[in-house]
Amino acid sequence: VRRCIIFMDGDDAGKEGTLKVYKTLSNFLECKVLKLWAMKGSPYAKAKNSTEAKALGLELWDPGNCPQWIINTIKERYI
């Protein structure tokens, strides 16, 4: 493996995990962080945190339920 793509949820655990994984792997590999919480149309943009987003009834994205255009873009750019 020469390159990794870090693509985690935008909740608090996902953001913290992104930092930890990046800090560890970037010492050995080329790493790209994709911030699902900061992408165009993200429900996280409408709330300060995941608790508030859930209270507003927003369906939060994660790598398994984000829009297909995001997956397609990742495939085109990185795979």
C-alpha positions as CSV (number, residue, x, y, z in Angstrom):
1,V,0.0,0.0,0.0
2,R,1.4,3.4,-1.0
3,R,-1.6,5.6,-0.6
4,C,-4.6,5.7,1.7
5,I,-7.9,7.6,1.5
6,I,-9.5,8.4,4.9
7,F,-13.2,8.7,4.6
8,M,-15.1,8.6,7.9
9,D,-18.4,9.9,9.3
10,G,-18.8,13.5,10.2
11,D,-19.8,12.8,13.8
12,D,-17.5,13.5,16.7
13,A,-16.1,10.0,16.7
14,G,-15.5,10.1,12.9
15,K,-13.7,13.5,13.1
16,E,-11.5,12.3,16.0
17,G,-10.8,9.0,14.2
18,T,-9.8,10.8,11.1
19,L,-7.2,12.8,13.0
20,K,-5.8,9.8,14.7
21,V,-5.6,7.7,11.6
22,Y,-4.1,10.5,9.6
23,K,-1.4,11.2,12.3
24,T,-0.4,7.6,12.3
25,L,-0.6,6.7,8.6
26,S,0.8,9.9,7.1
27,N,4.2,9.0,8.6
28,F,4.3,6.0,6.2
29,L,1.9,6.6,3.3
30,E,0.5,9.3,1.1
31,C,-2.8,10.1,2.8
32,K,-5.8,12.0,1.5
33,V,-8.5,13.0,3.9
34,L,-12.0,13.4,2.5
35,K,-14.2,15.4,4.9
36,L,-17.7,14.0,4.4
37,W,-19.0,16.6,6.8
38,A,-17.7,19.5,4.7
39,M,-18.8,18.3,1.2
40,K,-21.4,20.2,-0.8
41,G,-24.9,19.6,0.5
42,S,-23.7,17.9,3.6
43,P,-26.4,17.8,6.4
44,Y,-23.6,18.6,8.8
45,A,-23.4,22.2,7.3
46,K,-26.9,22.9,8.7
47,A,-26.0,22.1,12.3
48,K,-23.2,22.8,14.7
49,N,-22.7,19.1,15.6
50,S,-24.2,15.7,15.1
51,T,-26.5,15.9,18.2
52,E,-28.0,19.1,16.8
53,A,-28.4,17.6,13.4
54,K,-30.2,14.6,14.8
55,A,-32.5,16.9,16.8
56,L,-33.3,18.7,13.6
57,G,-34.2,15.4,11.9
58,L,-31.4,15.5,9.4
59,E,-30.3,12.2,8.0
60,L,-26.5,12.3,8.5
61,W,-24.2,11.0,5.9
62,D,-21.7,8.3,6.4
63,P,-19.6,6.4,3.9
64,G,-22.4,3.9,3.6
65,N,-25.3,6.2,2.9
66,C,-23.9,9.3,1.2
67,P,-25.1,10.4,-2.2
68,Q,-23.9,8.3,-5.1
69,W,-22.3,11.3,-6.8
70,I,-19.8,11.4,-3.9
71,I,-18.9,7.8,-4.4
72,N,-18.5,8.3,-8.1
73,T,-16.3,11.3,-7.6
74,I,-14.0,9.4,-5.2
75,K,-13.8,6.5,-7.7
76,E,-12.9,8.8,-10.6
77,R,-10.2,10.8,-8.6
78,Y,-8.6,8.2,-6.4
79,I,-9.2,4.6,-7.7
